[in-house]
Amino acid sequence: MTVVTLGVHIVDVLARPVESIPEGQDTHLLEQIRITAAGAAAGTAVGLAGLGVPVASMGAVGADELGDFLIMVMARHGVDVTGIVRKGSEQTAASILPIRPDGGRPSFHVPGANLTLATTDLDRDRVTGARVVHLGGMDVTWGLHDPGFLALLAETREAGTIVTMDLLSNIPDLMQGARIFLPYVDYLLPNEEQALMMSGTTDVEQAALALLAEGPGAVLVTLGAEGSLVATASGLTRVPALDVPVVDTTGCGDAYCAGFITGLVDGREVVDAAGLGTALAARVAGGLGSDAGLAGARELRASA
């Protein structure tokens, strides 16, 4: 596979628009409810497949109906799911997302099998043989915080594979824990809140430069409606967001990662690859769920 996404797999149940939670047994009528494959590994894999990039995903789900669904829908999108392991003692990670009219997304979440993913669950040859390995949600995949996995990443990079990393949570302690991966990563793609927590700074530009100094070749901080900030050894570059109507921000970060990785696969420079990530994130923001707007993504890849 050209790309392996490795890490968090989640089933999202999304509803919109939700202005409030009904009192008692009351019912609110909505416009739309969807169930999708999501998470920093699964969502990015679906975006990559939509762009036409050969991609395999590795992670852990439960031996339950949610796991059946997640594997089925990822395969339907064109993702190789043979590297996803089933954990009989755990449920598949899932989130319920009541989407506000402005696109905001509070959540109710069960982490489930993601917490049990271990180095021994991974196909080492597929990891080291990939052109790009994307680490999705290393802050919450605690089973991979071990020397064996770090050694695998070192071996992977020595073989010429590019390693990218995104995060999942906004919990300060988990952000600090994820710093152990920075010397093994070529491109780090946090959002603004994560970058500030991980770096311990209060300014996003300082945060990007501080994280860059810990090992990555570039740090790309997503800034929501403000676009993204790209930090490399050459300096800082702002990449503006596209002005589009926002339905739901779920999966925009994963889409940005998918577009960016596709740009790298296509041989684009870092800032140009970030532009493709921005364009795909804008498409996803226009619909409900992390796979919204992927129709026509291959044409976007060719034209952006």
C-alpha positions, 0 to 999 in steps of 0.5 A: 500500500502507498499509505498505511494509517495506524491508530484510532478507529471510531464509529460516529453517530451524527445528528443535525441541527441540535440546538438543545437536548430535549427535556424528559421524554420530549422529541426534537425533529432533525434534518439529518442523522448519519453513521460514519467511519471516523477517528484519526486513522479511519477518517484519514484513510477514508479521505485518502481512498476518496482521493484515489490513494491506495491505503490500508488501515491498522487499528483495533475494534471490538467483535461487535456490530459497531466493529462490523459496520466500521470495517464494512463501510471503510471497505466500501470506501476502498480502504484495505481493512485486513490490518484491523484486529478484532478485540472480543473483550472490548467494544468498538470505539464510538461517539454520538455527535449532536451538531449545532447549527453553526457546525460545532460538535460536542460529543459523547464518547466511548474509547473502547478497543483503541486503548488496547491496540498494541505493537504485536497487533501490527503487520511490521512488513506492511508498516515498513514497506509503506511509502507513508505511515500516518499515525492517527491519535497516538495520544490515546493509543496507550498500547503503542507508547512502548519501546518496541513501537518506537523501534518500529518507527525508527526502522520504518523511517530508515527504510525511507518511509515518511511518517506523519502524525495527527492527534485526537484529544484535547487533554493536556496530560495526553498531549505531553505523553504524545511528545515521545513520538516527535523524534520519529515523525517527519510531519506533525499535524495538530490543531491549535489547542493541541499544539499549545498544550503539547508545547506549553506555550500560549502563542501558536507560532511559538508552539509550532516552532517549539514542536519543530525543534523536537524533531519533525521536519515540519509542523502544520497547525490547523486553525479552523476558520483561520486556515493553517500554519506551516512551520519548517526550517525555512520559516512560518507560512500561513495557508488561508482557509476557503470561504465555504458554508459550514454544516459540520466540522467533524472530520475536517482535521482528518480530511486536511491530513488526507489531502496533505498526505496525498500532496506528499505522495504526488510530490508537492512541496509542503505548503502546496500539499497543505493547500490540497489538505485545506481544499479537501477539509472545506469539502468535508465541512459542507456536509455531515460526517467525516466522509461528506464531500468526498464525491469528486475528490479525485477531480479535486486532487487533479485540479487543486 
